[in-house]
Amino acid sequence: MDKKYLRGGESVMQDDQKTQKLLDRLFGAGAAQRLLLSPKETSVLIGRAEQTLANERFEGRGLPYVKWGRSIKYRLSDILAEIEARIVNPGTRQEGSE
């Protein structure tokens, strides 16, 4: 994975080795070859209903997706980056946030 995702000046995907370890832990060995996930696989991974993903696509929000013919696929790298972007560290709350 050549792409580096930045959030607050930090590299979310610091290196390929770290990413590979995460993929192996989540999906088993050789998971890097499965870079595109179906809506059903994505819904299981992130804990949201498949219909919610469909509604978000229709409304133009939610996770980025790939349209390949009639198929919809989600890039694993986008899913992991979204998860990283949503991490909340309770000890570092900013004033005015809930």
PyMOL commands that set and color helices and strands:
alter all, ss='L'
color gray80, all
select helices_A, chain A and resi 16-27+31-33+39-46+50-59+76-85+90-92
alter helices_A, ss='H'
color red, helices_A
select strands_A, chain A and resi 6-7+10-11+36-37+66-68+71-75
alter strands_A, ss='S'
color yellow, strands_A
deselect
rebuild
show_as cartoon
